[in-house]
Amino acid sequence: MSEKIIYVKNTQEFDELLSKEKLLLVDFWATWCGPCRMLAPVIDQIADQYEGKITVAKVDTDENQELAIRYGIQTIPTVIIFKEGQNVAKEIGVKPLKSFASLIESHIA
């Protein structure tokens, strides 16, 4: 588990993060979700590989149902990339690092 990942505790913390970070990747997940556990090492790699370029956060949908509803999360894992507070990309399910890397690269300016 990367120390570079921010584990969002509540909606207020998420909103603060969203407003201050230029580029934010958020992994919506749950502890009981097998595919979420499969994706976790990829999210760790993203946090390490793109340190300083993108902020990586995780939102437990069981603990933050309001955020899951706000962003229409119906399937987990769902990864959303926010640029200056706006949802610019969304990936659902387990994907390899290169899928996320191409998304991230297209939004790094």
N, C-alpha and C positions, 0 to 999 in steps of 0.2 A: 504494500500500500504506500503510495507516494505521499510525502508530507506536503507536497505542493498543491494538493487538492483541498478545496474548501468544502466542508460538510455543512450545508445550510440547515440551521436549526428551526427557522420560522419564516413567515412571510415578510416580516419587517426586515430581517437580515437579507433575504433574497432581493427585496426592492432596493436596499442600499447598495448591494453588490451590483445589481443591474444598472443603477444610475451612475456608478463611479467607474466601472470597467469599460474600456473601449471595445474589447472583444472578449466574449464570455462563452465558454462551452459548458452546457449543463447536462449532466446525465441524470435522468429521472429513473429511479430504480426502487427496489424493495429488497429487504434482507432474505425473504423466502423465495425470491425469483432466481431459478437456475440460470436462464440466459443472462440475467444481470451479472451473476457471478462470473460467467464466461467472458463477459465484456470488460469486467473490472481491470484485468491486466492491460488491455488496450487503452483504457482511460488513463491508467497510471503512466503508460508510455507517452501518451499525448502530453500529459502534465510535465513530464521530464523533457521531452524533445522540444516542446514549444514554450518552455519557461521564458518569461519576459515578453512573449509575443501574444499569448492568449491566457486568460485566467480559466482554470478548470474547477467546476463545482459539481457536487452531487446533491440531489434532492430526493430524500426517501419519501415516496408517494404515500405511504401509510401514515407517516408523521406530518406530512404537509399536503393534505388532500385539497386544500383551497388552491394551492399552486397547480396541482395536477388538473383540477377543473378549469382553472384560468387558461391553461395552455392546451386544453383538449387532449390530455394524455389518456389514451384508452388502452394502450399496449405498452408494456415495459420489457426491455429497456427502450427508452426514447431519448435521443440526444438532440438538443436544440442549440444552435449557435446564435448568439445575439451580438449584433454590432451596434454600438452606441444605443443600447436599449431596445433595438428592434430585432424581432425574430427574422433571421435571414436564411436559415437552413434547418432542416429537420431530417433525422435518420431514425428509422424504427427497426429494432432488432439488433442482433449481433452482426457486426461487420468487421472486416480486417482494418488494421491501422491505415493502410493506403487509401481506403474509402474516406476516412475522416481527414487524412492528410490533404487530399485534394480539395475537400471542402474548406478546410482551414486556410490553405494556401490561397484560395480564390478570394478570401476576405481579409487577408493581411495586407495592409496598405502602408 
